[in-house]
């Protein structure tokens, strides 16, 4: 009886089945890649943002006590020409317990110039304190009114929900009155 049942089964074509499996899998992978690529490509920075990867800033007209804002990679960068009082406040607080401890000297290349990315490290808001009449928080730095983060004169988080200090972008002085950010 076993001879008869074996004769009735059609011969197996395993090579054809394997080919169909691999061809179908390959088609699915290619179609998925083609469908997802526009989404992935949309996450690349736009041409206008890439063009701002390096920004030269002339500091000649910025007097002590003045804060200016420039745009770098689509983000505001705060440049503070710190007064002697602001420098002393920042250096005195180096030993005070903080949320994200970092000495003032590690955050500046020259004590009179502080350069930080003006984006709150909590949820990405823009802290106040750049304009003369804006609130500067409890430590005379910057204040984010959205959730109450207070930054000191070195851009270090002192109070509130922000987990870390304002970021320091890569920058260098190209002369006494010019800096290059990026």
Backbone bond lengths (Angstrom), bond angles and torsions (degrees), N, CA, C in turn:
res aa  C-N    CA-C-N  psi(-1)  N-CA   C-N-CA  omega(-1)  CA-C   N-CA-C  phi
1 X - - - 1.430 - - 1.518 111.37 -
2 X 1.267 116.52 -33.73 1.455 118.54 -179.36 1.513 111.95 -66.84
3 X 1.304 118.41 -29.40 1.454 121.08 178.37 1.519 111.40 -66.65
4 X 1.318 116.44 -36.88 1.459 121.22 -178.34 1.530 110.55 -69.71
5 X 1.355 118.64 -44.52 1.474 121.43 -178.13 1.519 111.53 -67.10
6 X 1.306 116.74 -32.91 1.451 119.14 178.51 1.517 111.30 -71.04
7 X 1.319 117.42 -30.03 1.449 120.93 179.80 1.525 111.68 -74.70
8 X 1.299 118.95 -27.85 1.464 122.46 -177.17 1.526 112.39 -78.37
9 X 1.313 120.18 -23.77 1.464 123.14 -179.79 1.514 109.09 -72.55
10 X 1.358 116.51 135.03 1.458 118.08 176.34 1.526 109.70 -70.77
11 X 1.293 117.67 152.23 1.476 119.47 179.56 1.540 110.24 -65.41
12 X 1.297 116.44 144.53 1.471 121.68 -178.61 1.521 108.77 -83.21
13 X 1.373 113.54 136.79 1.456 118.65 177.71 1.528 107.44 -114.74
14 X 1.325 115.66 79.61 1.455 121.30 -175.52 1.517 112.49 -68.04
15 X 1.284 117.70 -32.94 1.460 118.92 -179.25 1.532 110.63 -67.04
16 X 1.326 118.48 -35.79 1.471 121.06 177.71 1.528 110.43 -67.50
17 X 1.337 116.89 -43.14 1.456 121.02 179.30 1.533 110.77 -62.67
18 X 1.307 117.84 -43.64 1.468 121.31 178.28 1.523 110.94 -62.30
19 X 1.321 116.60 -42.07 1.461 120.08 178.02 1.525 111.02 -60.37
20 X 1.311 117.89 -46.30 1.470 121.51 179.72 1.538 111.27 -62.70
21 X 1.309 116.30 -39.88 1.468 120.54 178.09 1.531 110.94 -62.10
22 X 1.323 116.70 -50.02 1.474 120.05 -178.76 1.526 111.71 -67.32
23 X 1.289 118.20 -37.59 1.464 121.31 179.06 1.524 110.81 -65.71
24 X 1.319 116.48 -43.37 1.475 120.20 178.89 1.527 111.04 -65.47
25 X 1.313 117.30 -44.48 1.468 121.43 178.89 1.525 110.40 -61.42
26 X 1.303 117.23 -43.77 1.469 120.79 179.36 1.524 110.96 -62.78
27 X 1.322 117.37 -42.46 1.466 120.74 179.49 1.532 111.00 -63.38
28 X 1.315 117.00 -39.89 1.472 120.97 178.76 1.526 110.72 -65.16
29 X 1.319 117.50 -42.80 1.472 121.40 179.42 1.528 110.68 -63.20
30 X 1.314 117.62 -44.97 1.465 121.13 179.93 1.529 110.63 -64.68
31 X 1.325 117.40 -43.83 1.469 120.82 -179.97 1.526 111.22 -64.29
32 X 1.325 117.20 -40.53 1.467 120.63 178.24 1.522 110.41 -64.55
33 X 1.314 117.20 -44.40 1.470 120.73 178.02 1.517 111.79 -60.72
34 X 1.332 116.83 -42.35 1.466 120.70 179.71 1.524 111.42 -66.01
35 X 1.328 117.01 -33.79 1.466 120.25 -179.98 1.522 111.96 -75.84
36 X 1.332 117.61 -34.13 1.469 121.24 -175.59 1.530 111.94 -86.66
37 X 1.327 119.13 -24.84 1.458 121.48 -175.18 1.532 113.68 -54.68
38 X 1.329 121.44 -44.84 1.477 119.22 178.70 1.527 112.91 -58.58
39 X 1.322 117.69 -36.44 1.472 120.70 177.50 1.524 110.47 -65.33
40 X 1.318 116.88 -46.93 1.469 120.37 -179.72 1.530 110.04 -63.84
41 X 1.315 117.71 -43.16 1.455 121.84 -179.06 1.533 111.91 -65.11
42 X 1.332 117.13 -30.54 1.469 119.76 179.63 1.525 112.47 -68.94
43 X 1.319 117.85 -16.25 1.466 121.48 179.27 1.524 112.45 -82.66
44 X 1.317 118.54 -10.00 1.461 121.28 176.01 1.526 109.43 -69.65
45 X 1.322 117.91 149.02 1.466 119.26 178.55 1.525 110.96 -64.11
46 X 1.324 114.93 144.93 1.464 119.27 179.39 1.530 109.90 -71.15
47 X 1.325 115.84 167.86 1.466 120.88 -176.44 1.519 111.87 -62.54
48 X 1.344 117.66 -37.58 1.469 118.96 -179.12 1.524 111.69 -69.48
49 X 1.315 118.01 -31.98 1.471 120.77 177.43 1.526 109.97 -73.54
50 X 1.320 117.76 -41.80 1.460 120.68 178.54 1.521 111.50 -63.41
51 X 1.321 116.36 -32.47 1.464 120.23 179.27 1.524 110.86 -67.89
52 X 1.323 117.32 -22.24 1.462 121.40 -179.48 1.525 112.17 -96.11
53 X 1.321 117.41 20.91 1.457 120.62 -177.70 1.520 112.11 -64.08
54 X 1.331 117.15 -27.76 1.458 121.96 176.26 1.529 107.54 -129.38
55 X 1.321 115.83 128.55 1.459 121.00 -179.11 1.523 108.83 -125.54
56 X 1.336 116.52 127.99 1.463 121.87 173.58 1.525 108.23 -94.58
57 X 1.318 115.74 133.01 1.457 120.51 -178.36 1.523 109.00 -124.85
58 X 1.341 115.71 128.78 1.461 121.81 176.03 1.525 107.54 -92.12
59 X 1.319 117.11 120.13 1.463 122.64 -176.87 1.530 112.82 -100.04
60 X 1.326 117.02 7.87 1.463 120.35 -172.51 1.529 113.12 -58.93
61 X 1.307 118.81 -40.79 1.461 120.50 -176.64 1.516 114.84 -90.33
62 X 1.333 117.48 5.67 1.461 121.23 -177.35 1.529 108.83 -93.39
63 X 1.331 115.43 107.18 1.466 120.30 -177.69 1.512 112.45 -82.80
64 X 1.329 117.48 164.21 1.466 121.38 177.46 1.527 110.55 -56.12
65 X 1.334 115.42 136.82 1.459 120.91 -179.14 1.524 113.41 89.21
66 X 1.318 116.58 -3.36 1.467 120.88 -178.52 1.521 109.96 -98.79
67 X 1.321 114.72 141.30 1.462 121.41 176.81 1.529 108.19 -119.77
68 X 1.325 115.90 135.02 1.462 120.02 176.36 1.522 109.04 -124.08
69 X 1.317 115.66 161.39 1.462 122.01 177.96 1.518 108.47 -124.44
70 X 1.326 116.54 130.59 1.463 121.99 173.78 1.524 107.11 -123.31
71 X 1.314 116.34 161.95 1.463 121.22 -179.86 1.522 109.23 -104.26
72 X 1.330 115.45 130.05 1.457 122.42 178.27 1.528 107.73 -137.01
73 X 1.318 117.30 121.92 1.467 122.91 -178.24 1.530 111.62 53.66
74 X 1.313 116.46 36.04 1.459 120.67 178.19 1.517 114.32 78.69
75 X 1.319 118.32 4.77 1.468 122.09 -179.74 1.517 109.82 -115.66
76 X 1.334 117.06 149.74 1.470 118.42 174.77 1.525 110.41 -76.05
77 X 1.309 115.65 139.73 1.467 121.55 173.89 1.520 106.65 -118.50
78 X 1.331 115.67 123.79 1.458 121.63 179.53 1.521 108.85 -89.75
79 X 1.325 116.09 127.66 1.461 121.82 174.88 1.516 106.95 -117.45
80 X 1.311 116.11 119.19 1.461 122.61 -176.47 1.529 109.06 -114.48
81 X 1.340 115.69 117.09 1.466 119.60 172.20 1.524 105.34 -85.11
82 X 1.317 115.23 92.96 1.456 121.08 -170.29 1.528 112.46 -72.85
83 X 1.307 113.90 141.03 1.457 120.48 174.45 1.526 108.59 -79.55
84 X 1.310 116.34 168.97 1.467 120.96 177.32 1.526 110.44 -57.66
85 X 1.336 116.57 -38.53 1.466 120.39 179.98 1.526 111.52 -63.97
86 X 1.336 117.39 -43.37 1.469 120.48 179.57 1.529 111.07 -65.86
87 X 1.324 116.93 -37.83 1.464 120.64 178.26 1.526 110.05 -64.95
88 X 1.336 116.03 -45.28 1.466 120.19 179.91 1.519 111.37 -62.77
89 X 1.342 117.50 -41.86 1.471 120.76 177.40 1.525 110.57 -59.15
90 X 1.309 116.34 -45.52 1.469 120.39 -178.87 1.526 111.20 -64.13
91 X 1.322 117.27 -42.70 1.465 120.31 -177.80 1.524 111.93 -73.10
92 X 1.324 118.06 -33.99 1.471 120.93 177.47 1.520 111.00 -64.21
93 X 1.321 116.87 -34.18 1.458 121.11 -176.38 1.522 113.46 -84.25
94 X 1.320 118.95 3.68 1.463 121.41 -179.26 1.526 112.43 -58.91
95 X 1.323 117.96 -31.47 1.462 121.50 -175.75 1.528 113.58 -95.94
96 X 1.323 117.57 -3.89 1.461 122.06 -179.10 1.533 108.92 -75.87
97 X 1.342 117.86 140.04 1.467 118.92 176.75 1.541 110.75 -61.01
98 X 1.326 115.95 133.45 1.461 121.36 -178.06 1.520 110.71 -134.50
99 X 1.324 115.92 165.41 1.458 121.92 177.50 1.526 109.89 -65.43
100 X 1.321 116.81 -44.34 1.468 123.28 179.03 1.530 107.67 -129.07
101 X 1.339 117.53 82.93 1.462 119.66 -174.13 1.532 112.79 -65.49
102 X 1.327 114.47 131.26 1.460 121.36 177.55 1.523 107.36 -159.88
103 X 1.323 118.84 126.99 1.463 119.56 -179.54 1.530 111.34 -67.85
104 X 1.319 115.47 151.10 1.462 120.68 -179.71 1.523 111.40 -58.03
105 X 1.322 117.30 -38.43 1.466 120.94 -177.97 1.531 112.37 -61.96
106 X 1.331 117.79 -26.69 1.461 120.95 178.85 1.525 111.75 -79.38
107 X 1.322 117.56 -13.13 1.462 121.71 -176.01 1.526 113.40 -101.97
108 X 1.325 117.50 -10.16 1.469 120.56 -177.23 1.528 109.72 -130.55
109 X 1.336 115.51 151.86 1.456 119.86 172.95 1.519 110.54 -93.26
110 X 1.330 115.39 -32.49 1.455 122.20 173.56 1.524 106.42 -131.10
111 X 1.330 118.32 131.09 1.468 119.87 -173.82 1.528 114.45 -55.05
112 X 1.326 117.69 -31.61 1.473 119.51 -175.80 1.530 112.82 -78.37
113 X 1.323 118.55 -12.66 1.467 121.96 -178.22 1.527 110.52 -120.48
114 X 1.327 116.22 119.62 1.459 121.64 173.40 1.527 107.55 -110.46
115 X 1.325 116.56 129.31 1.470 122.33 179.83 1.523 107.11 -125.22
116 X 1.339 117.30 115.83 1.465 121.97 -179.55 1.522 110.17 -138.08
117 X 1.324 115.54 152.94 1.461 120.54 173.90 1.525 106.87 -75.07
118 X 1.321 116.45 124.58 1.466 121.78 -174.93 1.510 113.73 -84.63
119 X 1.335 116.56 54.76 1.456 121.94 178.30 1.522 107.28 -129.59
120 X 1.331 115.97 123.03 1.461 120.75 179.45 1.516 109.31 -59.59
121 X 1.308 116.29 135.74 1.461 120.92 -176.32 1.522 112.45 -81.75
122 X 1.332 117.14 2.61 1.458 119.62 177.14 1.518 110.63 -84.18
123 X 1.336 117.03 -65.48 1.467 119.98 -178.54 1.522 113.08 -131.56
124 X 1.324 117.93 13.85 1.453 120.26 173.99 1.518 115.72 85.86
125 X 1.312 118.59 18.44 1.466 121.98 176.49 1.540 109.39 -75.55
126 X 1.325 116.30 168.60 1.460 120.98 176.86 1.535 107.42 -101.20
127 X 1.326 118.08 113.39 1.469 120.06 -179.61 1.527 111.83 -65.75
128 X 1.329 115.38 152.04 1.456 122.40 176.14 1.527 109.08 -88.83
129 X 1.317 115.44 158.63 1.455 120.14 177.02 1.506 112.64 135.77
130 X 1.325 117.46 -7.32 1.459 120.45 -179.71 1.527 111.37 -76.86
131 X 1.322 116.95 -39.53 1.472 120.82 -180.00 1.514 111.02 -81.77
132 X 1.306 116.78 155.65 1.466 121.10 -176.87 1.516 114.56 -62.78
133 X 1.329 117.91 -31.00 1.462 119.86 -176.85 1.528 112.65 -100.10
134 X 1.309 118.49 1.35 1.461 121.15 -178.81 1.523 110.89 -80.03
135 X 1.341 117.07 149.64 1.473 119.11 177.68 1.529 110.69 -66.64
136 X 1.334 115.85 141.21 1.462 121.70 -177.81 1.528 112.71 -111.21
137 X 1.306 118.24 5.06 1.456 121.28 179.30 1.518 112.47 80.98
138 X 1.312 114.65 -178.17 1.467 121.28 -175.37 1.530 113.98 -73.20
139 X 1.337 118.33 -14.70 1.462 121.07 -177.08 1.526 112.42 -118.01
140 X 1.315 117.47 23.81 1.475 124.51 175.81 1.524 114.08 57.63
141 X 1.323 117.08 28.37 1.461 121.17 178.48 1.518 110.36 -109.23
142 X 1.331 115.71 -98.32 1.455 121.93 -179.98 1.518 108.51 -136.39
143 X 1.316 115.82 156.54 1.455 122.43 -177.93 1.519 109.20 -134.95
144 X 1.326 116.93 127.64 1.463 121.82 176.36 1.526 107.52 -101.35
145 X 1.332 117.09 107.05 1.463 119.74 -175.19 1.523 114.08 -72.85
146 X 1.311 118.46 -15.04 1.467 120.53 -177.15 1.528 111.99 -60.47
147 X 1.333 116.44 -45.26 1.465 120.08 -178.89 1.526 112.90 -134.87
148 X 1.333 117.25 5.77 1.452 120.59 172.47 1.515 117.03 87.09
149 X 1.305 118.97 29.30 1.464 120.36 177.03 1.527 109.83 -80.88
150 X 1.339 115.79 134.59 1.464 122.44 178.94 1.525 108.41 -115.26
151 X 1.332 116.12 130.53 1.470 122.15 177.59 1.525 108.65 -115.46
152 X 1.333 116.87 147.93 1.459 119.95 -179.58 1.531 111.25 -89.66
153 X 1.326 116.92 -171.10 1.469 121.97 -175.42 1.534 112.90 -72.09
154 X 1.327 116.62 -0.97 1.456 121.30 174.51 1.529 110.62 -111.39
155 X 1.336 117.08 4.81 1.451 121.37 -179.67 1.516 114.04 77.44
156 X 1.341 116.75 19.11 1.464 121.12 179.65 1.524 109.14 -90.87
157 X 1.324 116.56 140.20 1.462 120.61 178.53 1.524 109.12 -71.53
158 X 1.326 115.13 129.62 1.465 120.15 -177.53 1.519 112.46 -118.15
159 X 1.341 116.93 -27.87 1.463 119.91 -176.45 1.530 107.05 -156.53
160 X 1.324 115.82 140.90 1.453 119.92 176.87 1.516 112.35 114.09
161 X 1.326 116.49 -175.93 1.462 120.90 -173.00 1.530 115.89 -82.66
162 X 1.322 119.13 -8.23 1.468 120.17 -178.47 1.530 109.52 -61.10
163 X 1.331 117.90 132.93 1.465 120.82 -175.79 1.517 115.34 -81.78
164 X 1.354 116.97 -19.28 1.467 118.42 -177.16 1.528 110.39 -150.08
165 X 1.313 114.55 171.16 1.463 122.27 -179.14 1.528 110.84 -66.53
166 X 1.337 115.76 163.43 1.462 119.71 171.53 1.523 107.47 -60.74
167 X 1.308 116.33 137.66 1.461 121.03 -176.67 1.528 111.11 -70.14
168 X 1.316 115.92 144.70 1.465 122.35 174.36 1.524 106.70 -100.59
169 X 1.337 117.78 118.22 1.462 118.90 -179.79 1.525 110.98 -74.89
170 X 1.304 117.72 162.61 1.465 118.53 173.98 1.529 109.03 -69.92
171 X 1.318 116.49 125.31 1.464 120.20 -179.89 1.517 109.03 -151.62
172 X 1.328 114.48 161.59 1.458 120.11 176.35 1.515 109.30 -149.79
173 X 1.306 115.58 150.34 1.460 121.14 175.09 1.527 107.98 -82.47
174 X 1.327 116.38 123.67 1.462 119.99 177.93 1.532 110.49 -94.81
175 X 1.337 116.29 -17.01 1.464 122.85 173.59 1.527 105.85 -157.84
176 X 1.327 116.68 -173.71 1.464 119.80 178.57 1.518 112.74 -66.12
177 X 1.328 117.29 -26.30 1.467 120.48 -175.11 1.520 112.91 -122.70
178 X 1.307 118.75 12.60 1.484 121.10 179.67 1.512 110.55 -132.59
179 X 1.346 114.46 139.48 1.457 119.65 172.54 1.510 109.29 -126.90
180 X 1.327 114.35 153.27 1.457 121.64 175.75 1.518 107.10 -117.20
181 X 1.333 116.01 119.14 1.462 122.03 179.21 1.515 107.62 -100.00
182 X 1.325 115.83 128.61 1.463 119.91 177.87 1.507 112.47 111.29
